[in-house]
Amino acid sequence: MDDLRVLFWLLKGIARLLFVLFRTVFRLIRWIFRRVRPAPVAALAAPPTMVRTPNAPPPVKRTVVDALTAKVQALATLARATDQRCATNSLCAPLQPTLRDFLLPKLQETQADLRRVHTPAGVDRIASSLVYLNALTQLLVRMTEQRSDPN
């Protein structure tokens, strides 16, 4: 029994010794990597032939803005006509808050944004918003038509 106990004590001591040895080696490697850092790279200067201009955004193409404005006006006309149709039909009453409280004000806000837009990124943001508003308008028109259909 004593021989078995000595064997376990010896194995346990060797395991502890290996643990301390590996822990020390890994700490040393980590210390070395933390101390050795890459040299900072010097920033490249601009070539002398390059003319520096202020960071002005590229101009907005007015034809794109005019086309978007026409589309917003057409959607607003369609939304107003749909709102008038909903006012006469009691089955369309649940659609009126969406039309009056969200869609029509959002279309007016989009028209105002189109008058103020100065960057192509702003035009892209408005165009993506317009895709959503177009889909919503078409959905509301289709729902109004379905609710107005007697069949």
C-alpha positions in Angstrom: 0.0 0.0 0.0 2.8 2.4 0.7 4.4 1.7 -2.7 1.2 2.7 -4.4 0.9 5.9 -2.3 4.5 6.8 -3.2 3.8 6.2 -6.9 0.8 8.5 -6.8 2.7 11.1 -4.9 5.5 10.9 -7.5 3.1 11.1 -10.5 1.4 14.1 -8.9 4.7 15.9 -8.4 5.7 15.3 -12.0 2.4 16.6 -13.2 2.7 19.7 -11.1 6.3 20.2 -12.3 5.2 19.9 -15.9 2.3 22.4 -15.3 4.7 25.0 -13.8 7.2 24.5 -16.6 4.6 24.9 -19.4 3.0 27.9 -17.6 6.4 29.6 -17.3 7.2 29.0 -20.9 3.9 30.3 -22.2 4.2 33.4 -19.9 7.6 34.0 -21.3 6.4 33.7 -24.9 3.5 36.1 -24.1 5.8 38.6 -22.5 8.2 38.5 -25.5 5.3 39.1 -28.0 3.9 42.0 -25.9 7.3 43.7 -25.7 8.2 43.2 -29.4 5.9 45.4 -31.4 6.1 46.3 -35.1 7.8 49.5 -36.0 5.3 52.3 -36.8 4.9 52.9 -40.5 5.6 56.4 -41.6 2.6 58.0 -43.4 3.2 58.5 -47.0 3.2 62.1 -48.1 1.0 63.2 -51.0 2.9 63.5 -54.3 3.8 67.0 -55.2 1.8 67.0 -58.4 -1.4 66.2 -56.6 -3.7 69.2 -56.0 -5.5 69.1 -52.7 -9.0 70.3 -52.8 -11.5 70.7 -49.9 -13.6 67.7 -49.3 -16.6 68.9 -51.3 -19.2 66.3 -52.1 -19.8 65.7 -55.8 -22.7 67.7 -57.2 -26.2 66.1 -57.3 -27.6 65.4 -60.7 -30.8 67.5 -60.9 -32.4 65.2 -63.4 -32.3 62.4 -60.9 -33.8 64.7 -58.2 -36.5 65.9 -60.7 -37.4 62.3 -61.6 -37.7 61.4 -57.9 -39.8 64.5 -57.2 -42.2 63.5 -60.0 -42.4 60.0 -58.6 -43.1 61.4 -55.1 -45.8 63.7 -56.5 -47.4 60.8 -58.3 -47.4 58.7 -55.2 -48.9 61.5 -53.1 -51.7 62.0 -55.7 -52.4 58.2 -55.6 -52.3 58.2 -51.8 -54.8 61.1 -51.6 -57.1 59.4 -54.1 -56.9 56.2 -52.1 -57.7 58.2 -48.9 -60.8 59.7 -50.5 -61.9 56.3 -51.6 -61.4 55.0 -48.0 -63.4 57.9 -46.6 -66.5 56.7 -48.6 -66.1 53.0 -47.8 -66.6 51.8 -44.2 -64.6 48.7 -44.8 -61.5 50.8 -45.6 -61.7 52.7 -42.3 -58.8 50.7 -40.7 -56.5 51.8 -43.6 -57.1 55.5 -43.0 -54.8 56.0 -40.0 -51.9 54.5 -42.1 -52.7 56.8 -45.0 -53.3 60.0 -43.0 -50.9 59.6 -40.1 -48.0 58.0 -41.8 -48.0 57.8 -45.6 -49.1 61.3 -46.6 -46.9 63.1 -44.0 -44.0 60.9 -45.0 -44.5 61.7 -48.7 -44.5 65.5 -47.8 -41.4 65.0 -45.8 -39.7 63.2 -48.7 -40.7 66.1 -51.0 -39.1 68.6 -48.6 -36.0 66.4 -48.3 -35.7 66.4 -52.1 -35.7 70.2 -52.2 -32.8 70.2 -49.6 -30.7 67.4 -50.9 -27.1 68.3 -51.7 -25.2 65.0 -51.8 -25.5 61.8 -53.9 -25.7 59.8 -50.6 -28.7 61.9 -49.6 -30.3 61.1 -53.0 -29.6 57.4 -52.5 -31.2 57.5 -49.0 -34.3 59.2 -50.4 -34.5 56.8 -53.3 -34.4 53.8 -51.0 -37.1 55.4 -48.8 -39.1 56.0 -51.9 -39.0 52.3 -52.8 -40.5 51.5 -49.4 -43.2 54.2 -49.7 -44.1 53.0 -53.3 -44.5 49.5 -52.0 -46.7 50.7 -49.1 -48.8 52.8 -51.4 -49.3 50.0 -53.9 -50.3 47.7 -51.0 -52.8 50.1 -49.6 -54.3 50.7 -53.1 -54.7 47.0 -53.6 -56.3 46.5 -50.2 -58.7 49.4 -50.9 -59.6 47.8 -54.3 -60.2 44.4 -52.6 -62.4 45.9 -49.9 -64.3 48.0 -52.5 -65.0 44.9 -54.7 -68.5 43.5 -53.9 -67.5 40.0 -54.9 
